[in-house]
Amino acid sequence: MRLTLFIDGIPHQIDTTDPDLMAKWITEIFGRIQEITPATLIEFRAQPSFLYDKDKKPAVDWIADNRIISQQQRILSPRDFVTELGRQLDDAETLANG
């Protein structure tokens, strides 16, 4: 997954398929914020990483539907981040099922 966190307009980005590394990165980036106030703007964008299967065909590791991933979501905490990722999965499931 390629994840971008925007904190007061400053982008921080990672592209990894390792969930443990992603979790450590998120913890580190949120740890850099000295204080979250109502004026603090934290947004994220999640996009797929493109991997290759055994037949060298590209595969994605996250939702690739632009109706979902083109949205930039405002969050206030790591918990909000996880909630919004879950919402993206719910939206993808709803779209897939009509």
Phi and psi restraints in degrees (value plus and minus 20) as a CYANA .aco file:
   2 ARG   PHI    -121.3   -81.3
   2 ARG   PSI      99.6   139.6
   3 LEU   PHI    -141.0  -101.0
   3 LEU   PSI     112.6   152.6
   4 THR   PHI    -142.2  -102.2
   4 THR   PSI     104.8   144.8
   5 LEU   PHI    -126.6   -86.6
   5 LEU   PSI     108.8   148.8
   6 PHE   PHI    -127.6   -87.6
   6 PHE   PSI      98.1   138.1
   7 ILE   PHI    -135.6   -95.6
   7 ILE   PSI      91.0   131.0
   8 ASP   PHI      30.4    70.4
   8 ASP   PSI      21.7    61.7
   9 GLY   PHI      65.8   105.8
   9 GLY   PSI     -27.1    12.9
  10 ILE   PHI    -112.7   -72.7
  10 ILE   PSI     101.2   141.2
  11 PRO   PHI    -103.4   -63.4
  11 PRO   PSI     123.0   163.0
  12 HIS   PHI    -150.3  -110.3
  12 HIS   PSI     109.1   149.1
  13 GLN   PHI    -155.1  -115.1
  13 GLN   PSI     123.8   163.8
  14 ILE   PHI    -158.8  -118.8
  14 ILE   PSI     129.5   169.5
  15 ASP   PHI    -155.5  -115.5
  15 ASP   PSI      86.3   126.3
  16 THR   PHI    -170.6  -130.6
  16 THR   PSI     136.1   176.1
  17 THR   PHI    -126.5   -86.5
  17 THR   PSI     -15.4    24.6
  18 ASP   PHI    -116.2   -76.2
  18 ASP   PSI      89.0   129.0
  19 PRO   PHI     -83.6   -43.6
  19 PRO   PSI     -52.4   -12.4
  20 ASP   PHI     -86.6   -46.6
  20 ASP   PSI     -62.4   -22.4
  21 LEU   PHI     -84.0   -44.0
  21 LEU   PSI     -61.4   -21.4
  22 MET   PHI     -80.7   -40.7
  22 MET   PSI     -65.0   -25.0
  23 ALA   PHI     -82.8   -42.8
  23 ALA   PSI     -63.0   -23.0
  24 LYS   PHI     -83.7   -43.7
  24 LYS   PSI     -60.2   -20.2
  25 TRP   PHI     -84.0   -44.0
  25 TRP   PSI     -66.4   -26.4
  26 ILE   PHI     -79.4   -39.4
  26 ILE   PSI     -64.5   -24.5
  27 THR   PHI     -81.2   -41.2
  27 THR   PSI     -62.4   -22.4
  28 GLU   PHI     -83.9   -43.9
  28 GLU   PSI     -67.4   -27.4
  29 ILE   PHI     -83.8   -43.8
  29 ILE   PSI     -64.2   -24.2
  30 PHE   PHI     -85.9   -45.9
  30 PHE   PSI     -50.9   -10.9
  31 GLY   PHI     -87.5   -47.5
  31 GLY   PSI     -40.1    -0.1
  32 ARG   PHI     -96.2   -56.2
  32 ARG   PSI     -38.7     1.3
  33 ILE   PHI     -97.3   -57.3
  33 ILE   PSI      97.5   137.5
  34 GLN   PHI     -89.7   -49.7
  34 GLN   PSI     -59.8   -19.8
  35 GLU   PHI    -174.2  -134.2
  35 GLU   PSI     112.3   152.3
  36 ILE   PHI    -118.4   -78.4
  36 ILE   PSI      97.2   137.2
  37 THR   PHI    -136.8   -96.8
  37 THR   PSI     153.0   193.0
  38 PRO   PHI     -78.9   -38.9
  38 PRO   PSI     -41.5    -1.5
  39 ALA   PHI    -106.2   -66.2
  39 ALA   PSI     -31.1     8.9
  40 THR   PHI     -93.5   -53.5
  40 THR   PSI     106.4   146.4
  41 LEU   PHI    -126.9   -86.9
  41 LEU   PSI      93.5   133.5
  42 ILE   PHI    -141.3  -101.3
  42 ILE   PSI     100.8   140.8
  43 GLU   PHI    -150.1  -110.1
  43 GLU   PSI     139.0   179.0
  44 PHE   PHI    -157.8  -117.8
  44 PHE   PSI     138.9   178.9
  45 ARG   PHI    -158.4  -118.4
  45 ARG   PSI     106.4   146.4
  46 ALA   PHI    -131.0   -91.0
  46 ALA   PSI     112.8   152.8
  47 GLN   PHI    -156.2  -116.2
  47 GLN   PSI     139.4   179.4
  48 PRO   PHI     -96.3   -56.3
  48 PRO   PSI     131.8   171.8
  49 SER   PHI    -114.2   -74.2
  49 SER   PSI     126.5   166.5
  50 PHE   PHI    -120.5   -80.5
  50 PHE   PSI      99.5   139.5
  51 LEU   PHI    -133.4   -93.4
  51 LEU   PSI     150.2   190.2
  52 TYR   PHI    -140.7  -100.7
  52 TYR   PSI     114.5   154.5
  53 ASP   PHI    -102.2   -62.2
  53 ASP   PSI    -194.6  -154.6
  54 LYS   PHI     -83.6   -43.6
  54 LYS   PSI     -42.1    -2.1
  55 ASP   PHI    -113.7   -73.7
  55 ASP   PSI      -8.3    31.7
  56 LYS   PHI      43.2    83.2
  56 LYS   PSI       8.9    48.9
  57 LYS   PHI    -116.2   -76.2
  57 LYS   PSI     119.0   159.0
  58 PRO   PHI     -88.5   -48.5
  58 PRO   PSI     121.0   161.0
  59 ALA   PHI    -154.5  -114.5
  59 ALA   PSI     134.6   174.6
  60 VAL   PHI    -131.2   -91.2
  60 VAL   PSI     132.9   172.9
  61 ASP   PHI    -128.5   -88.5
  61 ASP   PSI     -11.4    28.6
  62 TRP   PHI    -172.4  -132.4
  62 TRP   PSI     152.9   192.9
  63 ILE   PHI     -76.8   -36.8
  63 ILE   PSI     112.8   152.8
  64 ALA   PHI    -132.9   -92.9
  64 ALA   PSI     -11.8    28.2
  65 ASP   PHI    -100.3   -60.3
  65 ASP   PSI      97.3   137.3
  66 ASN   PHI     -81.8   -41.8
  66 ASN   PSI     -42.8    -2.8
  67 ARG   PHI     -84.6   -44.6
  67 ARG   PSI     -42.1    -2.1
  68 ILE   PHI    -123.9   -83.9
  68 ILE   PSI     -71.3   -31.3
  69 ILE   PHI    -100.0   -60.0
  69 ILE   PSI     -31.9     8.1
  70 SER   PHI     -99.3   -59.3
  70 SER   PSI     -28.3    11.7
  71 GLN   PHI     -99.7   -59.7
  71 GLN   PSI     119.2   159.2
  72 GLN   PHI    -126.3   -86.3
  72 GLN   PSI     100.8   140.8
  73 GLN   PHI    -123.4   -83.4
  73 GLN   PSI     119.2   159.2
  74 ARG   PHI    -107.3   -67.3
  74 ARG   PSI     114.6   154.6
  75 ILE   PHI    -155.2  -115.2
  75 ILE   PSI     143.5   183.5
  76 LEU   PHI    -142.8  -102.8
  76 LEU   PSI     -30.2     9.8
  77 SER   PHI    -180.5  -140.5
  77 SER   PSI     147.5   187.5
  78 PRO   PHI     -78.7   -38.7
  78 PRO   PSI     -54.4   -14.4
  79 ARG   PHI     -83.4   -43.4
  79 ARG   PSI     -62.1   -22.1
  80 ASP   PHI     -80.7   -40.7
  80 ASP   PSI     -58.6   -18.6
  81 PHE   PHI     -79.8   -39.8
  81 PHE   PSI     -68.5   -28.5
  82 VAL   PHI     -83.5   -43.5
  82 VAL   PSI     -60.1   -20.1
  83 THR   PHI     -80.7   -40.7
  83 THR   PSI     -64.2   -24.2
  84 GLU   PHI     -88.1   -48.1
  84 GLU   PSI     -56.3   -16.3
  85 LEU   PHI     -82.6   -42.6
  85 LEU   PSI     -60.8   -20.8
  86 GLY   PHI     -82.2   -42.2
  86 GLY   PSI     -58.3   -18.3
  87 ARG   PHI     -84.4   -44.4
  87 ARG   PSI     -59.0   -19.0
  88 GLN   PHI     -82.0   -42.0
  88 GLN   PSI     -61.0   -21.0
  89 LEU   PHI     -83.7   -43.7
  89 LEU   PSI     -61.9   -21.9
  90 ASP   PHI     -81.4   -41.4
  90 ASP   PSI     -63.8   -23.8
  91 ASP   PHI     -82.9   -42.9
  91 ASP   PSI     -61.7   -21.7
  92 ALA   PHI     -83.2   -43.2
  92 ALA   PSI     -60.7   -20.7
  93 GLU   PHI     -85.4   -45.4
  93 GLU   PSI     -62.0   -22.0
  94 THR   PHI     -82.0   -42.0
  94 THR   PSI     -65.8   -25.8
  95 LEU   PHI     -84.6   -44.6
  95 LEU   PSI     -57.3   -17.3
  96 ALA   PHI     -88.1   -48.1
  96 ALA   PSI     -51.7   -11.7
  97 ASN   PHI    -113.2   -73.2
  97 ASN   PSI     -14.7    25.3
